[in-house]
Amino acid sequence: MTAQDKANIETLVRNTYCDFETDFKAENFPSVFDWIEKVNQAGNFGKGGHPLSLSAAPIFQTPVTLNPKLMLVGNNNSWFDSSDSKTAQKNLAQLVGAEPRVNSYMDHDTTFARSLRKVFGRDKGSFSGLNKLGVLRDCVGINRMWIQIGPDDKPKGASRGMKSVAADPSLLLGESFKDYCESRTRKLIEAIQPKVLVLVGSEAQTLYVSAPQPKNITVVNARHPARGGEQKMADCIRPYL
């Protein structure tokens, strides 16, 4: 990696965050903001939950490096701690507004992170892990949808799911929130050029349904680790590491 390559990716990431801070407004995505407000009014957040922010949510879940061995793409952000809302908000603050300095998959006690650490960790009993925690530590993580919704697409208080409202077109920007996030996620992936790109779960795998897969990158569709899917996820990834 040359100094110019490093400068280029840093500029792209910085500009992406700046643009998102500017564009994530109620006038651009009214359905998304209406969804957030209704969920907040209902107030059913659970142990690790908290009122959802009306400002831009995290994009990356880890520091950004060029040409990492592995890049993970999730769907969207849930709570950033599984059992304590104050810790969740503290962790959230580490990920918003700029490239993170922490690896949420390794440093935060989220349901998703715990599952990833199991997948990439050592064998335990009948579970066959990848024994590659160092790869998880050094990976680049991003979400397809740049929004925090908690664990449910359609929680109590919402008349529609986020999957539905994110597809509503923005009259001002000329694209839906879904398309806004996905197109920029693809651009970041192309610039980062990981050796292996793992799309985690069926929602993340829609990223390339209507767009060509990136060249010179091995793309892996992996089972989401939720609902006991850790072993299947590990088995999906194993041949590529």
C-alpha positions as CSV (number, residue, x, y, z in Angstrom):
1,M,0.0,0.0,0.0
2,T,1.5,3.3,-1.0
3,A,1.1,6.6,0.9
4,Q,-1.2,7.8,-1.9
5,D,-3.4,4.7,-1.6
6,K,-3.7,5.3,2.2
7,A,-4.5,9.0,1.6
8,N,-7.2,8.1,-1.0
9,I,-9.0,5.7,1.3
10,E,-8.8,8.0,4.2
11,T,-10.3,10.8,2.1
12,L,-13.1,8.6,0.8
13,V,-14.1,7.4,4.3
14,R,-13.9,10.9,5.8
15,N,-16.1,12.3,2.9
16,T,-18.6,9.5,3.2
17,Y,-19.1,10.3,6.9
18,C,-19.4,14.0,6.2
19,D,-21.9,13.5,3.4
20,F,-24.0,11.1,5.5
21,E,-24.1,13.6,8.4
22,T,-25.4,16.2,5.9
23,D,-27.8,13.9,4.1
24,F,-29.4,12.1,7.0
25,K,-32.2,14.5,7.5
26,A,-36.0,14.2,7.9
27,E,-36.6,16.2,4.7
28,N,-34.5,13.7,2.7
29,F,-35.9,10.5,4.3
30,P,-39.2,11.3,5.9
31,S,-40.4,7.7,6.2
32,V,-37.3,6.6,8.0
33,F,-37.5,9.5,10.5
34,D,-41.2,8.9,11.1
35,W,-40.4,5.2,11.8
36,I,-37.7,6.2,14.4
37,E,-40.0,8.7,16.1
38,K,-42.8,6.1,16.4
39,V,-40.5,3.5,17.8
40,N,-39.1,6.0,20.3
41,Q,-42.7,7.0,21.4
42,A,-43.5,3.3,22.0
43,G,-40.4,3.1,24.2
44,N,-40.1,-0.7,24.3
45,F,-36.3,-1.0,24.1
46,G,-35.4,-3.9,26.3
47,K,-32.3,-4.4,28.5
48,G,-29.7,-3.1,26.1
49,G,-31.9,-0.7,24.2
50,H,-32.3,3.0,24.3
51,P,-34.1,5.8,22.3
52,L,-33.0,5.7,18.7
53,S,-30.9,8.6,17.4
54,L,-32.2,11.1,14.9
55,S,-28.6,11.7,13.8
56,A,-26.5,9.6,11.5
57,A,-25.9,6.0,12.7
58,P,-22.6,4.1,12.5
59,I,-21.3,3.0,9.1
60,F,-18.2,1.0,9.8
61,Q,-18.0,-1.3,12.8
62,T,-14.2,-1.4,12.9
63,P,-11.2,0.6,11.8
64,V,-10.6,0.8,8.1
65,T,-7.6,-0.7,6.4
66,L,-6.8,-1.2,2.7
67,N,-6.7,-4.8,1.3
68,P,-7.6,-6.6,4.5
69,K,-7.7,-10.4,4.5
70,L,-11.4,-10.3,5.4
71,M,-14.3,-7.8,5.2
72,L,-17.7,-8.5,6.8
73,V,-20.9,-6.9,5.7
74,G,-23.9,-7.1,8.1
75,N,-27.4,-5.8,7.6
76,N,-27.9,-3.0,10.1
77,N,-27.0,-1.9,13.6
78,S,-28.8,-3.4,16.6
79,W,-28.0,-2.5,20.3
80,F,-24.3,-2.1,21.1
81,D,-24.5,-4.0,24.4
82,S,-26.8,-6.9,25.0
83,S,-27.8,-6.1,28.6
84,D,-27.1,-2.5,29.6
85,S,-28.5,0.6,27.8
86,K,-25.9,3.0,29.2
87,T,-23.0,0.8,28.0
88,A,-24.8,0.4,24.7
89,Q,-25.0,4.2,24.2
90,K,-21.3,4.6,25.3
91,N,-20.3,2.0,22.7
92,L,-22.5,3.6,20.1
93,A,-20.7,6.9,20.6
94,Q,-17.4,5.2,19.7
95,L,-18.7,4.3,16.2
96,V,-20.5,7.4,15.0
97,G,-19.3,10.4,13.0
98,A,-16.0,9.1,11.8
99,E,-14.0,5.9,11.2
100,P,-14.0,3.9,14.5
101,R,-10.9,3.3,16.5
102,V,-12.4,0.2,18.1
103,N,-13.4,-3.1,16.6
104,S,-17.0,-3.5,17.8
105,Y,-16.9,-7.3,16.9
106,M,-14.1,-7.8,19.4
107,D,-14.6,-4.9,21.9
108,H,-18.3,-4.7,22.5
109,D,-20.7,-7.2,24.2
110,T,-23.4,-7.4,21.5
111,T,-25.3,-10.5,20.5
112,F,-23.7,-10.3,17.0
113,A,-20.2,-9.7,18.3
114,R,-20.4,-12.7,20.7
115,S,-21.6,-14.9,17.9
116,L,-18.7,-13.7,15.7
117,R,-16.2,-14.4,18.4
118,K,-17.6,-17.9,18.7
119,V,-17.4,-18.4,15.0
120,F,-13.9,-17.2,14.7
121,G,-12.8,-18.7,18.0
122,R,-11.5,-22.1,19.1
123,D,-13.3,-25.4,19.0
124,K,-15.5,-25.9,22.0
125,G,-17.2,-29.2,22.6
126,S,-19.0,-30.2,19.5
127,F,-18.6,-26.7,18.0
128,S,-15.9,-26.4,15.3
129,G,-14.6,-22.8,15.3
130,L,-12.4,-21.2,12.7
131,N,-9.5,-20.6,15.2
132,K,-9.0,-17.2,13.5
133,L,-9.7,-14.6,16.1
134,G,-6.8,-12.6,14.8
135,V,-8.5,-12.4,11.4
136,L,-11.6,-11.1,13.1
137,R,-9.5,-8.5,15.0
138,D,-7.9,-7.3,11.8
139,C,-11.0,-7.4,9.5
140,V,-13.0,-4.5,8.2
141,G,-16.7,-4.5,9.2
142,I,-19.5,-2.4,7.6
143,N,-23.3,-2.6,7.4
144,R,-25.4,-2.6,4.3
145,M,-27.9,-0.3,5.9
146,W,-26.6,2.7,7.9
147,I,-29.3,2.7,10.6
148,Q,-29.7,1.4,14.1
149,I,-33.1,-0.3,14.6
150,G,-32.6,-2.7,17.5
151,P,-33.2,-6.4,17.1
152,D,-36.5,-6.2,15.2
153,D,-37.3,-4.8,11.8
154,K,-40.8,-4.0,12.9
155,P,-40.8,-3.4,16.7
156,K,-43.9,-2.4,18.7
157,G,-44.8,1.2,17.7
158,A,-43.9,0.8,14.0
159,S,-46.7,0.3,11.5
160,R,-44.2,-0.8,8.9
161,G,-40.8,-2.4,9.0
162,M,-37.5,-0.6,8.4
163,K,-37.0,-2.8,5.3
164,S,-40.2,-1.3,3.9
165,V,-39.7,2.4,4.8
166,A,-36.1,2.3,3.7
167,A,-37.3,1.6,0.2
168,D,-39.4,4.7,-0.1
169,P,-37.9,7.1,-2.6
170,S,-36.5,10.4,-1.4
171,L,-38.0,13.2,-3.5
172,L,-35.1,15.5,-2.8
173,L,-32.2,13.0,-3.3
174,G,-33.8,10.9,-6.0
175,E,-33.0,7.6,-4.3
176,S,-34.3,5.7,-1.4
177,F,-32.5,5.4,1.9
178,K,-31.8,1.7,1.0
179,D,-30.2,2.7,-2.3
180,Y,-28.3,5.5,-0.7
181,C,-26.6,3.2,1.8
182,E,-26.1,0.3,-0.6
183,S,-24.5,2.2,-3.4
184,R,-22.0,3.9,-1.1
185,T,-21.3,0.6,0.7
186,R,-20.4,-1.0,-2.6
187,K,-18.2,2.0,-3.5
188,L,-16.3,1.6,-0.1
189,I,-15.9,-2.1,-0.7
190,E,-14.4,-1.5,-4.2
191,A,-12.0,1.0,-2.7
192,I,-11.0,-1.1,0.3
193,Q,-10.4,-4.2,-1.9
194,P,-10.5,-7.0,0.7
195,K,-9.3,-10.4,-0.3
196,V,-12.5,-12.1,1.0
197,L,-15.8,-10.3,1.3
198,V,-18.4,-12.1,3.5
199,L,-22.0,-11.1,3.2
200,V,-23.6,-12.1,6.5
201,G,-27.2,-13.2,6.2
202,S,-29.8,-13.0,3.5
203,E,-30.4,-9.2,3.9
204,A,-26.7,-8.4,3.5
205,Q,-26.6,-10.7,0.5
206,T,-29.1,-8.4,-1.4
207,L,-26.2,-5.9,-1.8
208,Y,-25.3,-7.4,-5.1
209,V,-28.7,-8.7,-6.3
210,S,-29.0,-5.8,-8.8
211,A,-25.4,-4.8,-9.1
212,P,-22.3,-6.7,-10.4
213,Q,-20.1,-8.3,-7.8
214,P,-16.7,-6.6,-7.3
215,K,-13.9,-7.8,-9.4
216,N,-10.8,-9.4,-7.9
217,I,-12.6,-10.0,-4.6
218,T,-13.8,-13.4,-3.4
219,V,-17.5,-13.0,-2.3
220,V,-18.9,-15.4,0.2
221,N,-22.6,-15.7,1.1
222,A,-22.6,-16.8,4.7
223,R,-25.4,-17.9,7.1
224,H,-26.2,-15.4,9.7
225,P,-25.1,-16.6,13.1
226,A,-28.4,-15.8,14.8
227,R,-30.8,-18.5,16.0
228,G,-28.1,-21.1,16.3
229,G,-26.4,-20.4,13.0
230,E,-22.9,-20.0,14.2
231,Q,-21.7,-23.5,13.0
232,K,-23.2,-23.0,9.6
233,M,-21.6,-19.5,9.3
234,A,-18.2,-21.0,10.3
235,D,-18.5,-23.7,7.7
236,C,-19.4,-21.2,5.0
237,I,-16.3,-19.2,5.7
238,R,-13.8,-21.9,6.5
239,P,-12.7,-22.8,2.9
240,Y,-11.8,-19.1,2.2
241,L,-9.5,-18.6,5.2
